[in-house]
């Protein structure tokens, strides 16, 4: 499994042909095929970031992440 630093994850922002990856609870997910992630953004959230804290106030449960493949893990 691939590992990502925060700086490496930031490269996967869903723009310019880059995939849209986000981290959540230490795992990195590929949201590129998610219908709500066009151009790497979803409401006020952006791909290439750790969304762990933002998910605490989101209107859906963390089960939504089960719809996306895990591509790696976020390391410190």
C-alpha positions in Angstrom: 0.0 0.0 0.0 1.3 3.4 -0.9 2.1 6.0 1.8 1.5 9.7 1.5 2.8 12.7 3.5 0.5 15.7 3.7 2.7 17.4 1.0 2.4 14.4 -1.3 -1.4 14.1 -0.8 -1.7 17.8 -1.8 -0.6 16.9 -5.3 -3.7 14.8 -5.8 -6.1 17.7 -5.8 -8.3 16.6 -8.7 -7.3 19.4 -11.0 -5.2 19.4 -14.2 -5.8 15.7 -14.8 -4.7 14.7 -11.3 -6.7 12.2 -9.4 -8.8 13.4 -6.4 -7.5 11.8 -3.2 -8.5 12.7 0.3 -7.3 11.3 3.7 -9.7 10.2 6.3 -8.7 8.6 9.7 -5.3 7.7 8.3 -6.5 6.1 5.0 -6.2 7.8 1.6 -9.2 7.4 -0.7 -9.6 7.9 -4.4 -12.7 10.1 -5.0 -11.9 10.7 -8.7 -15.0 8.8 -9.8 -17.3 10.4 -7.2 -20.1 12.3 -8.9 -19.9 15.1 -6.3 -16.1 15.7 -6.7 -15.8 17.3 -10.1 -12.6 19.4 -10.4 -11.5 18.2 -7.0 -14.0 20.0 -4.9 -17.2 19.1 -3.0 -19.0 22.0 -1.4 -16.4 23.6 0.8 -14.0 20.7 0.8 -11.0 20.1 -1.5 -9.3 17.0 -2.7 -5.6 16.7 -1.7 -6.4 17.2 2.0 -7.1 15.3 5.2 -10.8 15.6 5.8 -10.9 13.8 9.1 -11.9 16.9 11.1 -14.4 18.1 8.5 -16.2 14.8 8.4 -17.2 15.3 12.1 -19.6 18.1 11.0 -20.7 16.7 7.7 -24.3 15.8 7.0 -23.5 12.1 6.3 -21.8 9.3 8.3 -18.3 8.1 7.6 -19.9 5.1 5.8 -19.8 7.2 2.7 -16.1 6.5 2.5 -16.9 2.8 1.9 -18.0 3.8 -1.7 -14.4 4.7 -2.6 -11.2 2.7 -3.0 -8.4 3.0 -0.5 -5.2 3.8 -2.3 -2.9 4.2 0.6 -2.3 5.6 4.1 -1.4 9.1 5.4 1.8 9.3 7.4 3.1 12.0 9.6 
